[in-house]
Amino acid sequence: QLQASGGGLVQAGGSLRLSCAVSGNINGIKARRWYRQAPGKEREWVAAFTGSSTVNYADSVKGRFTFSRDIAKKMLYLQMNSLEPEDTAVYYCNINSGYGDYWGQGTQVTVSS
């Protein structure tokens, strides 16, 4: 029900915008999040929408990434600026509801130095 896209190869300092399309209806949503998983590392939380307008960011991306959403279009976005090689990872969108977790398939972001 979640489809992530927008990844690619970019040079350090560049920008990418990830999108996540939500299909179907998900009831009881508690939070919307972006995660990422770098090679050889555990999946980590990047940004989260909790409540109607509260957005939180991991310290590593604060000030560089912006999480937004278009409720009418059922889309989530992650604008990533000033990208660093350390941002290289597969990025996943996630919706947590009272009925379970929903995950997108992941989109690869590669930042070259």
Backbone as numpy.savetxt, mean C-alpha at the origin, in Angstrom:
# Nx Ny Nz CAx CAy CAz Cx Cy Cz
-10.52 -10.16 -4.21 -11.32 -8.95 -4.21 -10.48 -7.68 -4.21
-9.18 -7.82 -4.02 -8.28 -6.68 -4.08 -7.28 -6.91 -5.21
-7.08 -5.89 -6.01 -6.16 -5.98 -7.14 -5.21 -4.80 -7.09
-3.94 -5.08 -6.81 -2.94 -4.03 -6.72 -2.23 -3.87 -8.05
-1.83 -2.64 -8.35 -1.10 -2.36 -9.58 -0.28 -1.09 -9.39
0.55 -0.79 -10.38 1.31 0.45 -10.38 2.78 0.32 -10.04
3.22 -0.88 -9.69 4.62 -1.06 -9.39 5.48 -0.94 -10.63
6.79 -0.95 -10.41 7.71 -0.87 -11.53 9.12 -0.60 -11.07
9.97 -0.26 -12.03 11.36 0.05 -11.78 11.55 1.56 -11.85
12.16 2.11 -10.82 12.38 3.56 -10.78 13.73 3.85 -10.15
14.33 4.95 -10.53 15.60 5.35 -9.93 15.37 5.98 -8.57
16.38 5.91 -7.75 16.31 6.55 -6.43 15.95 8.03 -6.59
15.06 8.47 -5.73 14.58 9.84 -5.81 13.31 9.99 -6.63
12.95 8.95 -7.34 11.76 8.99 -8.18 10.49 8.72 -7.42
9.40 8.63 -8.17 8.08 8.44 -7.58 7.31 7.36 -8.31
6.41 6.73 -7.56 5.45 5.79 -8.12 4.14 5.95 -7.38
3.08 5.61 -8.05 1.76 5.61 -7.42 1.15 4.22 -7.55
0.94 3.58 -6.43 0.30 2.27 -6.42 -1.21 2.44 -6.28
-1.93 1.54 -6.92 -3.38 1.54 -6.83 -3.86 0.18 -6.36
-4.99 0.18 -5.72 -5.60 -1.07 -5.26 -7.10 -0.97 -5.52
-7.58 -1.80 -6.41 -9.01 -1.81 -6.74 -9.72 -2.84 -5.88
-10.81 -2.42 -5.29 -11.60 -3.30 -4.43 -12.86 -3.71 -5.17
-13.01 -4.98 -5.40 -14.20 -5.46 -6.07 -15.12 -6.14 -5.06
-16.39 -6.08 -5.33 -17.34 -6.68 -4.41 -17.53 -5.79 -3.19
-18.28 -6.28 -2.26 -18.56 -5.54 -1.03 -17.89 -6.21 0.16
-17.22 -5.43 0.95 -16.58 -5.92 2.17 -17.23 -5.21 3.33
-17.89 -5.96 4.18 -18.60 -5.38 5.31 -17.73 -5.37 6.56
-18.05 -4.48 7.45 -17.38 -4.45 8.74 -15.91 -4.08 8.66
-15.57 -3.17 7.74 -14.17 -2.80 7.58 -13.65 -2.09 8.83
-12.52 -2.55 9.31 -11.87 -1.95 10.47 -10.68 -1.09 10.05
-9.95 -1.53 9.03 -8.76 -0.79 8.62 -8.39 -1.15 7.18
-7.74 -0.20 6.53 -7.19 -0.40 5.19 -5.69 -0.15 5.30
-4.89 -1.03 4.77 -3.44 -0.92 4.97 -2.67 -1.25 3.69
-1.49 -0.75 3.64 -0.47 -1.19 2.68 0.65 -1.85 3.47
1.10 -2.97 2.95 2.24 -3.68 3.51 3.29 -3.83 2.40
4.47 -4.22 2.80 5.49 -4.56 1.81 6.37 -5.68 2.36
6.96 -6.40 1.44 7.87 -7.48 1.82 9.06 -7.46 0.91
10.20 -7.18 1.50 11.46 -7.17 0.77 12.05 -8.58 0.75
12.90 -8.87 -0.22 13.51 -10.20 -0.30 14.22 -10.59 0.98
13.89 -11.75 1.50 14.55 -12.24 2.71 14.06 -11.62 4.00
13.04 -10.78 3.91 12.53 -10.12 5.11 11.06 -10.44 5.31
10.59 -10.19 6.52 9.19 -10.40 6.82 8.34 -9.26 6.25
7.09 -9.55 6.03 6.17 -8.52 5.57 6.02 -7.47 6.66
6.06 -6.20 6.26 5.95 -5.12 7.23 4.86 -4.15 6.82
4.28 -3.56 7.82 3.22 -2.57 7.62 3.83 -1.26 7.16
3.19 -0.59 6.20 3.71 0.65 5.64 2.81 1.83 6.01
1.51 1.67 5.78 0.58 2.77 6.02 -0.79 2.19 6.31
-1.59 2.95 7.07 -2.90 2.44 7.47 -3.92 3.55 7.61
-5.10 3.27 7.07 -6.27 4.10 7.30 -7.08 3.40 8.38
-7.23 4.04 9.52 -8.08 3.49 10.57 -9.13 4.54 10.90
-10.37 4.15 10.90 -11.40 5.16 11.10 -11.65 5.89 9.79
-12.33 6.98 9.84 -12.76 7.66 8.63 -11.65 8.47 7.98
-10.73 9.01 8.77 -9.74 9.89 8.18 -8.36 9.80 8.80
-8.17 8.96 9.74 -6.87 8.85 10.40 -5.94 7.96 9.61
-4.78 8.50 9.25 -3.78 7.75 8.50 -2.50 7.71 9.32
-1.94 6.54 9.43 -0.67 6.36 10.12 0.36 5.77 9.17
1.61 6.12 9.40 2.69 5.66 8.53 3.81 5.07 9.36
4.47 4.09 8.79 5.70 3.58 9.39 6.74 4.69 9.36
7.59 4.72 10.34 8.61 5.77 10.42 9.48 5.81 9.17
9.71 4.66 8.57 10.62 4.59 7.42 10.06 5.29 6.18
8.76 5.53 6.14 8.16 6.14 4.95 7.48 7.47 5.26
7.44 7.83 6.51 6.75 9.05 6.91 7.34 10.27 6.20
6.48 11.09 5.64 6.92 12.27 4.93 7.21 12.03 3.46
7.27 10.76 3.06 7.55 10.43 1.65 6.37 9.75 0.98
5.61 8.96 1.73 4.48 8.21 1.19 3.18 8.86 1.65
2.17 8.80 0.78 0.85 9.29 1.13 -0.19 8.25 0.74
-1.00 7.90 1.71 -2.05 6.91 1.53 -3.37 7.67 1.35
-4.07 7.40 0.25 -5.36 8.04 0.03 -6.36 7.02 -0.49
-7.58 7.42 -0.56 -8.61 6.51 -1.04 -9.71 7.29 -1.74
-10.37 6.62 -2.66 -11.54 7.16 -3.34 -12.67 6.17 -3.05
-13.52 6.55 -2.12 -14.56 5.63 -1.67 -15.52 5.31 -2.80
-15.89 6.33 -3.58 -16.86 6.13 -4.67 -16.33 5.15 -5.71
-15.04 5.24 -5.99 -14.43 4.35 -7.00 -13.94 3.05 -6.38
-13.99 2.95 -5.04 -13.51 1.76 -4.34 -12.05 1.51 -4.66
-11.26 2.57 -4.52 -9.84 2.50 -4.83 -9.02 2.97 -3.63
-7.88 2.34 -3.46 -6.87 2.78 -2.50 -5.62 3.17 -3.28
-4.91 4.16 -2.80 -3.72 4.63 -3.50 -2.57 4.80 -2.49
-1.38 4.56 -2.99 -0.18 4.84 -2.20 0.77 5.63 -3.09
0.85 6.93 -2.84 1.78 7.78 -3.57 3.13 7.71 -2.87
4.15 7.32 -3.61 5.47 7.13 -3.04 6.45 8.08 -3.71
6.99 9.00 -2.95 7.94 9.98 -3.45 9.31 9.77 -2.80
10.30 10.37 -3.39 11.68 10.27 -2.86 12.04 8.82 -2.55
11.79 7.97 -3.51 12.01 6.54 -3.28 13.49 6.24 -3.08
13.74 5.27 -2.23 15.09 4.84 -1.89 15.25 3.36 -2.22
16.46 2.91 -2.46 16.66 1.48 -2.74 16.06 0.58 -1.64
16.04 1.08 -0.42 15.49 0.31 0.70 13.98 0.12 0.59
13.34 0.86 -0.32 11.90 0.70 -0.53 11.59 -0.45 -1.48
12.61 -1.05 -2.06 12.39 -2.18 -2.97 11.71 -3.33 -2.24
10.57 -3.74 -2.77 9.77 -4.79 -2.12 8.55 -5.08 -2.99
7.86 -6.13 -2.62 6.52 -6.37 -3.17 5.54 -5.68 -2.22
4.67 -4.87 -2.78 3.72 -4.10 -1.99 2.33 -4.74 -2.09
1.67 -4.84 -0.95 0.36 -5.47 -0.86 -0.65 -4.51 -0.25
-1.85 -4.49 -0.81 -2.92 -3.77 -0.14 -3.72 -4.79 0.69
-4.30 -4.28 1.73 -4.99 -5.15 2.70 -6.18 -4.43 3.28
-7.26 -5.17 3.44 -8.41 -4.66 4.17 -8.72 -5.64 5.30
-8.79 -5.10 6.48 -9.12 -5.90 7.65 -10.56 -5.62 8.05
-11.36 -6.67 8.12 -12.74 -6.51 8.51 -13.06 -7.45 9.66
-14.25 -7.33 10.16 -14.67 -8.23 11.21 -14.82 -9.67 10.75
-14.74 -9.88 9.43 -14.92 -11.20 8.86 -13.62 -11.80 8.37
-12.53 -11.04 8.52 -11.24 -11.57 8.11 -10.41 -10.56 7.36
-9.28 -11.01 6.86 -8.34 -10.17 6.12 -8.45 -10.44 4.63
-8.40 -9.37 3.85 -8.42 -9.47 2.40 -7.10 -8.90 1.86
-6.48 -9.62 0.93 -5.18 -9.21 0.39 -5.22 -9.11 -1.12
-4.49 -8.11 -1.62 -4.23 -8.06 -3.04 -3.09 -9.00 -3.36
-2.80 -9.16 -4.64 -1.79 -10.13 -5.07 -0.37 -9.59 -4.98
-0.22 -8.30 -4.74 1.12 -7.73 -4.63 1.60 -7.13 -5.94
2.34 -6.06 -5.84 2.94 -5.42 -7.01 4.39 -5.08 -6.67
5.29 -5.40 -7.58 6.72 -5.25 -7.33 7.18 -3.81 -7.55
7.88 -3.30 -6.58 8.52 -1.99 -6.69 10.03 -2.20 -6.56
10.77 -1.75 -7.55 12.22 -1.86 -7.52 12.82 -0.48 -7.70
13.66 -0.09 -6.76 14.29 1.22 -6.79 15.78 1.02 -6.99
16.31 1.54 -8.06 17.73 1.39 -8.36 18.51 2.59 -7.82
19.73 2.31 -7.42 20.56 3.39 -6.86 21.34 4.10 -7.94
